[in-house]
Amino acid sequence: MLQKAAQVESRNREFASALGLDAGVSIEGTIAEEYSEFLLSHGGRNRDLLSRVQKELQAFVGNSARKRHAFPPMKSDDRQLIHEYAAHFGVDTISYDPEPKRNVVVSMLWVRETG
C-alpha cells in the first residue's frame, strides 16, 4: 500500500510539472488512479484554471472544518475539469443551478461505519 501511495504521489508530481503547476505541494489520499485524456488536454490548454482549481482543492482538503466548497459559475468543460480533478483529491462533486449560473460544489466524502 505504501508503494502504491508513492507511485500515485510521483505521478501527481509529474502531472503538475508537465502543466507548470506547483509540484512542491503534496496531494495525499488520492482516489482516482489515472488522469483522463480530457483532463490532460483541457487542463493543458487552461493552466490558469487548473492552477486555481488545484489551489482551491488543496485548501479545501487541508481544512477539516470545511465541509463544502462552491466554485463560481462556469462553462461545462470547466466544470468537467473540476469534477475529474477533484476525484484525485478524494472529494465528492455535484453541479447546481441552471445555466448560466451552473456551478460545482465539492464536499468531503462520507464514510459509513459498519458493524
C-alpha positions, 0 to 999 in steps of 0.5 A: 500500500505504501508503494502504491501511495508513492507511485500515485504521489510521483505521478501527481508530481509529474502531472503538475510539472508537465502543466507548470503547476506547483509540484512542491505541494503534496496531494495525499489520499488520492482516489482516482488512479489515472488522469483522463485524456480530457483532463490532460488536454483541457487542463493543458490548454487552461493552466490558469484554471487548473492552477486555481482549481488545484489551489482551491482543492488543496485548501479545501482538503487541508481544512477539516472544518470545511465541509463544502466548497462552491466554485463560481459559475462556469462553462461545462468543460470547466466544470468537467475539469473540476469534477475529474480533478477533484476525484484525485483529491478524494472529494465528492462533486455535484453541479447546481443551478441552471445555466448560466449560473451552473456551478460545482460544489465539492464536499468531503466524502462520507464514510459509513461505519459498519458493524 
